[in-house]
């Protein structure tokens, strides 16, 4: 799935930076629903040095390509 994500982003003209590649790999390892906060925690545990803005930007790009779906939760968070 990570390669599928990266291929779709590449076709859309998105720069495939190191952090974006690392996040795609993290998403590939996840099972079920996840939040941006979940990805940030995963990246932090692995000391990837990936910031909050990078996570949110990538999720937005993936959503635009139809590769992830944003779900607005009642508490105001998103999954």
N, C-alpha and C positions, 0 to 999 in steps of 0.2 A: 504494500500500500504506500510506503514512503516514496518509492520510485514513481508510482502513479501520481501522487501529489506533486512531486517535483517536476514531472513531465508536464502536467497540466499548467503549473505556474510558469514553466519555461515557455510553453506555447503562448501563454498570455503576456509574455514579455517581461515577467517579473525576474529580477536579479536573484539568483540562487546563492545567497550568501552562506557562509559557514553556520551561523546561528539558525538560519532557516532550515538547513539540511539536518542539523542536530535536533531541532524541534520536530521535524517530520519523522525522524527515527523514534523520538519519544512517543509521538502520537501512535505510530505503528505498534508499539509495545503495549499500549493501553487497551484494556478490555472494557467495553461498555461506555457509558457516558462519562465525560470529564469536564472540568471547568478550566478556565485560564489559570486560576489559582493552583489547580492540580499540576498543570504543566510547569508553572513557576517553581513549585516545590520539588518536582522531579529534577528540573534543571539545576536547582540549588543544591540538591543532594549530590548531584554529579559534578558540582563545581564548574558548570559550563559558562558562567558569567553572562547569562542571557537576561536582559532586562524585561520589565513588565510591558513596555511599549512594543518591543519586538514580538512578544507572545500575542498581544492583542492585534497587531498589524497582520501577523501571519494567519491568525484565525479568521480575520475579516477577509483576507485574500482567498483562503480556502473556502469560505462560505460563498464568496462571489463565484467561485468555480464549481459550486455544488458538491464539494468534497466533504464538507462538514456542515452540520445544521446547528444554528444557534437556537437555543431554547431559553426563553425568558421565564425564570422561576418566580414564584410569588414573593420571595424575600428580596427581590431586586437583583439577584445574581443571575448569571447566565451559564448554561451548560452547553 
